[in-house]
Amino acid sequence: MSDEALAHEELPTRLRRALELVYQVEGVTGARIWFWTGHVAVGLTLSATSSAAEVLGRVESAVAPLRQMDEAWGFGVLEG
């Protein structure tokens, strides 16, 4: 099994769903997700023609239903 497939399998179902939703947002070309107790971080790679502020806002809205009350979520753009 590849490292990517293994990492995907280790994600909780809710966070795998979050990644699925992130990839459906226009302007997202790549995504990574990290989690630890009480925190989730989402890093994005964007298409060249996308506005970071707009895409980040759409991603936050897309995953909002999956957020738990006791979690802090952070979103950012990954350097490529």
Secondary structure, DSSP 8 states (H G I E B T S, - for coil): --HHHHHHHHS-HHHHHHHHHHHTSTTEEEEEEEEETTEEEEEEEE-TT--HHHHHHHHHHHHGGG--TT-EEEEEE---
